[in-house]
Amino acid sequence: MSSIAPINCAASSELPSEAPSPPPGAGPSYSLGSMCLYFLKLGTLGFGGPVALVGFMHRDLVEDRKWITDDDYKDGLALAQVAPGPLAAQLARNTAIVRASRHLSMA
């Protein structure tokens, strides 16, 4: 019989560290065209309902691409949940408005 090595649960129970926020005054690291293309692809190829799309948006926009901060995402999600209409569409609209207003305020 082979023995099974114990699993170190201490390392796996740690929460992942948050991605560093961009420095204040730094403009967005993406173009309007790339944002529109992302939402076009998500709307066309995404499936699984609004909660799944919102999860994909968090993974893609906050974790992978770092286009928005986690705080901006959470604020947008809270607003999208109380606004009438499709959840993912409201979150996408809010994300675009927040980022555009921040970009324009730096100009």
ZABAVEX-690972 format. One record per atom (N, C-alpha, C): residue in one letter; atom name; x, y, z. Coordinates in steps of 0.05 Angstrom, whole numbers, plus 5000, padded with zeros to 4 digits. Layout:
<rs>
 type atom   xx   yy   zz
    a   CA    X    Y    Z
...
</rs>
This chain:
<rs>
 type atom   xx   yy   zz
    m    N 5017 4976 5000
    m   CA 5000 5000 5000
    m    C 5017 5025 5000
    s    N 5009 5044 4985
    s   CA 5024 5069 4984
    s    C 5013 5088 5005
    s    N 5030 5105 5015
    s   CA 5021 5124 5035
    s    C 5014 5150 5021
    i    N 4995 5164 5033
    i   CA 4986 5190 5022
    i    C 4998 5212 5038
    a    N 5011 5231 5024
    a   CA 5023 5253 5038
    a    C 5002 5272 5048
    p    N 5006 5283 5073
    p   CA 4987 5302 5083
    p    C 4987 5328 5067
    i    N 4964 5340 5065
    i   CA 4961 5365 5050
    i    C 4964 5388 5069
    n    N 4980 5408 5061
    n   CA 4984 5432 5077
    n    C 4961 5451 5072
    c    N 4942 5452 5090
    c   CA 4918 5469 5086
    c    C 4924 5498 5093
    a    N 4945 5504 5107
    a   CA 4950 5531 5115
    a    C 4955 5549 5091
    a    N 4969 5539 5071
    a   CA 4975 5556 5048
    a    C 4951 5559 5030
    s    N 4934 5539 5029
    s   CA 4911 5541 5011
    s    C 4888 5557 5023
    s    N 4888 5562 5049
    s   CA 4866 5576 5062
    s    C 4871 5607 5062
    e    N 4894 5615 5053
    e   CA 4899 5644 5052
    e    C 4883 5657 5030
    l    N 4874 5681 5036
    l   CA 4859 5696 5015
    l    C 4879 5707 4995
    p    N 4871 5708 4970
    p   CA 4889 5719 4950
    p    C 4892 5749 4954
    s    N 4916 5759 4950
    s   CA 4920 5787 4953
    s    C 4907 5803 4931
    e    N 4898 5826 4937
    e   CA 4885 5843 4917
    e    C 4905 5854 4898
    a    N 4897 5857 4874
    a   CA 4915 5869 4854
    a    C 4920 5898 4861
    p    N 4945 5908 4857
    p   CA 4951 5935 4864
    p    C 4935 5954 4847
    s    N 4925 5976 4859
    s   CA 4910 5996 4844
    s    C 4929 6013 4828
    p    N 4920 6023 4805
    p   CA 4937 6041 4790
    p    C 4942 6066 4806
    p    N 4965 6079 4801
    p   CA 4971 6103 4816
    p    C 4951 6125 4810
    p    N 4946 6143 4830
    p   CA 4926 6164 4826
    p    C 4935 6182 4802
    g    N 4916 6190 4786
    g   CA 4922 6207 4763
    g    C 4930 6191 4738
    a    N 4934 6165 4741
    a   CA 4941 6149 4718
    a    C 4916 6144 4701
    g    N 4918 6148 4675
    g   CA 4895 6144 4657
    g    C 4890 6115 4653
    p    N 4868 6108 4641
    p   CA 4862 6080 4636
    p    C 4883 6068 4617
    s    N 4888 6042 4621
    s   CA 4908 6028 4605
    s    C 4895 6015 4581
    y    N 4873 6025 4571
    y   CA 4859 6013 4549
    y    C 4846 6035 4533
    s    N 4838 6028 4509
    s   CA 4824 6048 4492
    s    C 4794 6042 4492
    l    N 4779 6062 4483
    l   CA 4750 6058 4481
    l    C 4743 6035 4462
    g    N 4759 6033 4441
    g   CA 4754 6011 4422
    g    C 4758 5984 4434
    s    N 4779 5981 4451
    s   CA 4784 5955 4463
    s    C 4762 5948 4483
    m    N 4752 5969 4497
    m   CA 4730 5964 4516
    m    C 4704 5956 4501
    c    N 4698 5970 4480
    c   CA 4675 5963 4464
    c    C 4677 5935 4452
    l    N 4701 5928 4443
    l   CA 4705 5901 4431
    l    C 4701 5880 4453
    y    N 4711 5885 4477
    y   CA 4708 5866 4499
    y    C 4678 5861 4504
    f    N 4663 5883 4507
    f   CA 4634 5879 4514
    f    C 4619 5867 4490
    l    N 4627 5873 4466
    l   CA 4614 5860 4443
    l    C 4619 5830 4443
    k    N 4644 5822 4449
    k   CA 4650 5793 4450
    k    C 4635 5780 4473
    l    N 4634 5793 4496
    l   CA 4620 5782 4520
    l    C 4590 5779 4514
    g    N 4578 5799 4502
    g   CA 4550 5798 4496
    g    C 4543 5777 4474
    t    N 4562 5773 4456
    t   CA 4557 5754 4434
    t    C 4562 5725 4442
    l    N 4585 5721 4456
    l   CA 4593 5694 4462
    l    C 4588 5685 4490
    g    N 4582 5704 4508
    g   CA 4577 5697 4536
    g    C 4551 5682 4540
    f    N 4551 5663 4558
    f   CA 4527 5648 4563
    f    C 4527 5640 4593
    g    N 4503 5634 4603
    g   CA 4501 5625 4630
    g    C 4484 5643 4648
    g    N 4473 5664 4636
    g   CA 4456 5682 4652
    g    C 4471 5706 4663
    p    N 4457 5724 4675
    p   CA 4469 5749 4685
    p    C 4490 5745 4706
    v    N 4486 5727 4724
    v   CA 4506 5722 4746
    v    C 4532 5712 4734
    a    N 4530 5694 4715
    a   CA 4554 5683 4702
    a    C 4569 5705 4687
    l    N 4555 5722 4672
    l   CA 4567 5744 4658
    l    C 4581 5764 4676
    v    N 4568 5769 4699
    v   CA 4580 5787 4718
    v    C 4606 5775 4730
    g    N 4606 5749 4734
    g   CA 4630 5735 4743
    g    C 4652 5736 4723
    f    N 4645 5733 4697
    f   CA 4665 5735 4676
    f    C 4676 5763 4675
    m    N 4659 5783 4678
    m   CA 4668 5811 4678
    m    C 4688 5816 4700
    h    N 4683 5806 4724
    h   CA 4701 5810 4746
    h    C 4728 5797 4740
    r    N 4727 5772 4731
    r   CA 4752 5758 4725
    r    C 4768 5773 4703
    d    N 4754 5781 4682
    d   CA 4768 5793 4659
    d    C 4777 5822 4665
    l    N 4759 5839 4676
    l   CA 4764 5867 4678
    l    C 4780 5874 4703
    v    N 4776 5860 4725
    v   CA 4790 5867 4750
    v    C 4815 5850 4754
    e    N 4813 5824 4750
    e   CA 4835 5806 4757
    e    C 4855 5804 4734
    d    N 4846 5798 4710
    d   CA 4864 5793 4687
    d    C 4874 5819 4674
    r    N 4856 5835 4665
    r   CA 4864 5859 4650
    r    C 4870 5883 4668
    k    N 4859 5883 4692
    k   CA 4863 5905 4711
    k    C 4855 5932 4699
    w    N 4832 5932 4685
    w   CA 4822 5956 4673
    w    C 4807 5973 4694
    i    N 4795 5960 4713
    i   CA 4781 5974 4735
    i    C 4790 5963 4762
    t    N 4786 5978 4782
    t   CA 4793 5969 4809
    t    C 4771 5952 4820
    d    N 4777 5936 4840
    d   CA 4757 5919 4853
    d    C 4735 5936 4866
    d    N 4743 5959 4878
    d   CA 4724 5977 4890
    d    C 4704 5988 4870
    d    N 4715 5997 4847
    d   CA 4697 6007 4826
    d    C 4678 5986 4816
    y    N 4688 5961 4814
    y   CA 4671 5939 4805
    y    C 4649 5934 4825
    k    N 4656 5933 4850
    k   CA 4636 5927 4871
    k    C 4615 5950 4873
    d    N 4624 5975 4870
    d   CA 4605 5997 4870
    d    C 4586 5995 4846
    g    N 4597 5988 4823
    g   CA 4581 5985 4799
    g    C 4561 5962 4801
    l    N 4570 5940 4813
    l   CA 4552 5917 4817
    l    C 4529 5924 4835
    a    N 4535 5939 4857
    a   CA 4513 5947 4875
    a    C 4493 5965 4861
    l    N 4503 5984 4845
    l   CA 4484 6001 4830
    l    C 4469 5985 4809
    a    N 4482 5966 4796
    a   CA 4469 5951 4775
    a    C 4447 5933 4787
    q    N 4450 5924 4811
    q   CA 4430 5907 4823
    q    C 4404 5922 4830
    v    N 4406 5948 4835
    v   CA 4381 5963 4842
    v    C 4369 5976 4818
    a    N 4384 5978 4796
    a   CA 4374 5990 4771
    a    C 4356 5970 4756
    p    N 4335 5980 4743
    p   CA 4319 5962 4727
    p    C 4334 5954 4701
    g    N 4329 5929 4693
    g   CA 4341 5920 4668
    g    C 4361 5897 4673
    p    N 4373 5888 4652
    p   CA 4391 5865 4654
    p    C 4416 5872 4671
    l    N 4423 5855 4689
    l   CA 4445 5860 4708
    l    C 4471 5865 4694
    a    N 4479 5847 4676
    a   CA 4505 5850 4662
    a    C 4506 5875 4645
    a    N 4484 5882 4632
    a   CA 4484 5906 4616
    a    C 4486 5931 4633
    q    N 4472 5932 4656
    q   CA 4474 5954 4674
    q    C 4503 5957 4685
    l    N 4516 5935 4692
    l   CA 4543 5936 4702
    l    C 4562 5946 4681
    a    N 4559 5937 4656
    a   CA 4575 5946 4634
    a    C 4572 5976 4629
    r    N 4547 5985 4630
    r   CA 4542 6014 4626
    r    C 4555 6030 4649
    n    N 4551 6021 4673
    n   CA 4562 6036 4696
    n    C 4593 6036 4694
    t    N 4605 6014 4687
    t   CA 4634 6013 4685
    t    C 4644 6033 4664
    a    N 4631 6034 4641
    a   CA 4639 6053 4620
    a    C 4635 6082 4629
    i    N 4614 6088 4643
    i   CA 4609 6115 4652
    i    C 4629 6124 4673
    v    N 4635 6106 4692
    v   CA 4654 6113 4713
    v    C 4682 6118 4701
    r    N 4691 6100 4684
    r   CA 4717 6103 4672
    r    C 4719 6127 4653
    a    N 4698 6132 4638
    a   CA 4698 6156 4621
    a    C 4699 6182 4637
    s    N 4683 6182 4658
    s   CA 4683 6207 4674
    s    C 4710 6212 4688
    r    N 4723 6191 4696
    r   CA 4750 6194 4708
    r    C 4770 6202 4687
    h    N 4768 6191 4664
    h   CA 4786 6199 4642
    h    C 4782 6228 4634
    l    N 4757 6236 4632
    l   CA 4752 6264 4624
    l    C 4759 6284 4646
    s    N 4757 6276 4671
    s   CA 4764 6294 4693
    s    C 4794 6300 4694
    m    N 4810 6282 4683
    m   CA 4839 6285 4683
    m    C 4848 6303 4660
    a    N 4831 6308 4640
    a   CA 4838 6323 4617
    a    C 4839 6353 4622
</rs>
